[in-house]
């Protein structure tokens, strides 16, 4: 979940100071509930840029900052987001954890390899051969691929300290493994 805020002001220093205060307040609130893997807290994008008048002169500054809440504990993440009043929800997204991706990939790979073997054996039999030998094989799976089963953009809205948790619901992801190769019929 990404929380963000924007600020406008006459000077870059003032806008940066306002953004820093908002992020510091959000981090302070979120860190009290942080737990590795369950709720990880980090800063996201931080930008500051000039605003220009019609004449092309700088007439002010605008900036934005983000805090990202990540982890497996949806309830904790949404509760924390609901308590942070210095930032608002900008984006909610789901993905498989690295551990789960590896586990599912290993299962899919074993299944794909077994399907390849069965198909090769069936082809050998259908062509009247007693078996086959592998000549070349290639197994491809997601490499540093993080499936995004469902991405939801939430309308930015400020939360008060007693706000209800943000409603979220995870979707499903697809992990694909491809086994291809050539066989020699015996």
C-alpha positions, 0 to 999 in steps of 0.5 A, spaced: 500 500 500 502 506 498 500 512 502 502 519 499 501 527 500 503 533 496 504 540 498 505 547 495 508 553 497 512 559 495 519 556 497 522 549 495 525 549 503 518 550 505 515 545 501 520 540 503 520 541 510 512 540 510 513 533 506 519 531 511 514 533 517 508 529 513 513 523 512 516 523 519 509 523 522 507 517 517 513 513 519 513 514 526 506 511 526 507 505 522 514 503 525 510 502 531 507 496 528 512 494 523 514 486 523 519 483 518 515 480 513 508 482 516 509 489 515 515 492 512 515 500 512 519 504 507 519 511 504 517 511 496 518 517 491 520 524 494 520 529 489 520 537 489 519 541 482 518 548 481 511 551 478 512 556 473 507 562 471 505 564 464 511 568 463 515 562 464 518 564 471 518 560 477 512 562 482 512 557 487 514 550 488 510 543 489 512 536 491 510 529 493 512 524 498 510 517 499 511 511 504 510 504 502 507 499 507 508 492 505 507 485 507 503 479 508 499 481 514 493 485 510 489 487 517 495 490 520 497 494 514 490 496 513 489 498 520 496 502 520 494 506 513 487 508 517 491 511 523 496 515 518 493 522 517 499 525 514 498 521 508 492 518 504 492 512 500 494 513 493 495 505 491 493 498 493 497 492 490 498 485 491 503 480 489 506 474 491 511 474 496 518 471 493 518 465 498 511 463 495 513 465 488 519 460 488 514 454 492 509 455 486 514 455 481 517 449 483 510 445 483 509 448 476 516 446 474 515 439 476 508 438 473 510 441 467 516 436 466 512 430 468 507 433 462 513 433 458 515 426 459 508 423 459 507 426 452 514 424 449 512 417 452 506 417 448 508 420 442 514 414 442 508 409 443 504 412 437 509 412 432 511 405 434 517 406 438 519 403 445 521 409 448 525 416 447 531 419 449 532 427 451 536 430 446 535 438 448 531 440 454 529 447 456 525 449 462 523 457 463 520 460 469 519 467 472 525 470 473 525 475 478 518 476 475 513 478 480 506 477 478 501 482 479 494 479 480 490 485 481 492 492 482 487 497 485 487 504 485 484 507 491 481 514 491 486 519 495 482 520 502 485 523 508 484 518 514 483 520 521 486 516 527 480 512 529 478 511 521 476 504 520 481 499 516 482 500 508 478 495 505 482 490 501 482 483 498 487 479 494 486 476 487 489 470 484 496 470 480 498 466 475 505 463 475 507 460 468 513 455 467 515 452 460 518 446 458 520 445 451 525 440 448 527 435 443 527 427 443 530 422 439 525 416 439 528 409 440 
